[in-house]
């Protein structure tokens, strides 16, 4: 039956997305912590909440399919998360680090948008309207997250270019450890 091979592909892709989302549940708090901009930090915290909902929606779909969500490692997301982790180890000033983290996060969002768009179309072809609705809700949230990151990047990238955006610097910030493990005074953290 031709649909059985599409169904297998669909389940495989859903497992890939499920693993990707569970990797993000672990990565997003680190991205939030690496962000010096409060709006960016808040955006990551909000997307963490949404990502947990994405996991739940995928679990609903697996229940409807009478399948387990496990068994597939998303190598693409693993690579994107590793690249993001490498970026966060760099010794960039605050606004430059925020710009770098936004870039890493947008690569993740674009990856997810492609994945959810693909599985939504598969679900539609197979007549799984309830799945389509759940997948479309997640796809729309991924697109909104990407748009929010773009809006934040417009401000943050400008600050990064102007010298790390330290015009709002205060003493408390100056004592916070810099990204390289040293405070701005040069003392080890």
C-alpha positions, 0 to 999 in steps of 0.5 A, a space after each residue: 500500500 503506497 500510503 504505508 510508506 508515507 506513514 512510516 516516513 511521517 512517523 520517522 519525521 515526527 520522532 525526529 522532531 520530538 527528539 529535536 524538541 526535547 534537546 531544545 528543552 535542555 538548550 533554551 535555558 542555557 541560551 536564556 542565561 547567556 543573554 544579557 538583554 532582558 527582552 531576549 532572555 524573556 523571549 527564550 524563557 517564553 519559547 521554552 514554555 512553548 517548546 514544552 507544549 510542542 513536546 506535548 502536542 507531538 505526544 498527542 499525535 503519537 498517542 493517536 497513531 498508537 506509536 512511541 515517540 522515541 527511537 530517533 536521534 535528531 542529528 540536525 538539532 544536535 549539531 545546531 545545539 552544539 554550534 550554539 554551545 560553542 558560540 556561548 563559550 566565546 568571550 564576546 561582549 554582551 550585545 555581541 553575545 546576544 547577537 550571536 545567540 540570536 543567530 544560533 536560535 534563528 538557525 534552530 527556528 528555521 530548522 524547526 519551521 522546515 520540519 513542521 512544514 513537512 510533517 504538516 503536509 504529510 498529515 494533510 495528504 494522509 487525511 489526518 486533520 487533527 494532526 494537521 491542526 496540532 502541527 499547524 499550531 506549533 508551526 505558527 508558534 515557531 514562525 512567531 518565535 523567529 519573527 520575535 528574534 528578528 525584531 530583537 536582532 534589529 535593536 541588538 545588532 545595532 548595539 553590537 556594532 556600536 560597541 557592545 551596547 554598553 550605553 546602559 551599563 551600571 555597576 551591577 553589570 560590571 561585576 557580573 562575570 564576562 563570558 570568558 569566565 572573568 569579571 570585567 575587572 579581570 578577576 577570575 569568576 
